[in-house]
Amino acid sequence: VSHLLKPDCFFTFGESKNVRMHVSDKSLVLTTFGTSLLFVMQCIREPNGVYVMVSFVAPLAPEVEKFSYRLSHSFNGKTHTHGPLEMKNVLKVSFQIPQEKKDAMFLSNRFLRGDLMELELCIEEVEPGVVV
């Protein structure tokens, strides 16, 4: 991680946010205004492209909040959307490709512009009892 928090790392629940990230940075820490909640958008490069996923850095507590996320990537006038998915809660960031491929968006190299990745991200709070 090349930073802690940059000014563009803040977001509002339920609102789409344009995210620009260099794949070589590997992760981007995100937070909401007025809270201490931390989210991590990660990208893992492999020979054919990049896996992108978003996780909630959760405290050790049984009553941890739940969140969902949606990622969208546009290229040559076409948009590919992944989600909404229930976000995984993590205590530690792992840079391994998820075993469940549905847990990450895969972007082929042909949809990337070098090292820079531009995505639209929306994170929402999930009400208790609601299944995403």
Beta strands, then each sheet from edge to edge (+ up, - down):
strand 1: 10-11
strand 2: 17-22
strand 3: 27-32
strand 4: 38-46
strand 5: 49-57
strand 6: 66-75
strand 7: 78-86
strand 8: 88-90
strand 9: 105-108
strand 10: 116-126
sheet 1: 1+ 3+ 4- 5+ 8+
sheet 2: 1+ 3+ 4- 5+ 9-
sheet 3: 2+ 10- 6+ 7-
end
